[in-house]
Amino acid sequence: MRRKIRFHPGGYYHIYNRGANRQSIFRERANYEFVQRKMAEISKRYQLSAIAYCLLPNHYHFLARQNGEAPARLLAQYVFNAYTKAYNKRYGHSGTLFEGSYRAIEVYTPVYIQNLVRYIHANPVLHGLVDDPFEWPYSNLHEWVGERQSDLYDPDFVKEHFDGPEAYRRYLLEYMNTRELPKPLASYLKLIDF
């Protein structure tokens, strides 16, 4: 299936997918850690930035920025091709792991990007996995607020869009209290229906 989206340097993309029949794609901590390592490897190799990400039991969300000529789609494609092979080998699984190919949408405006980031980081709470987004270890929220270091984070992005980690923490908690997003983003996210 040919994708209609055009990937280009400087573009921001919301990339997401879920398990086939909404089944779990992660069974244990090592599964999440495998994907995080692959994300760091692929990001570095192809000049991609994982601006925000969250890995959940049956789906994932990335906000990726394409920094060079390699298309941002490679982040999902290479990471989850490798993961599916490793998963199938480890668990003796056969057949499809995902509902289909990843989905991607280009994100243009700063307001949309900022709201999408906090939606991604809030996902574990929105799906009832934890009561506080800071309890979920499989996102880069902890990097955003200065609690953890990794290559899956762009501190300049946080400073540019939120005046630093504390400002972002307040912005995220505001959303956690109201659960309100701008109407275009809210409408789009309803279509995802995870």
Number of C-alpha atoms within 10 A of each C-alpha: 4 4 8 8 12 10 19 16 15 14 17 25 24 23 20 20 21 24 18 16 10 15 14 15 22 18 12 9 10 10 14 19 14 15 19 21 15 18 23 19 16 18 23 13 10 17 17 27 24 22 22 26 26 24 25 20 18 19 20 22 26 25 24 26 27 24 18 14 13 16 18 31 20 15 26 25 14 13 20 20 11 14 20 18 13 15 20 14 11 9 9 8 13 11 8 11 22 20 14 11 14 16 17 23 15 18 17 11 9 10 13 14 21 16 18 23 22 22 25 23 25 25 21 24 17 16 11 9 14 14 13 14 22 19 13 21 15 21 26 27 28 21 18 25 17 12 11 10 11 12 16 23 20 16 15 11 13 19 14 9 14 16 12 17 19 14 14 21 17 12 15 21 15 13 15 17 8 8 13 13 16 11 9 9 16 15 11 10 14 9 8 11 6 12
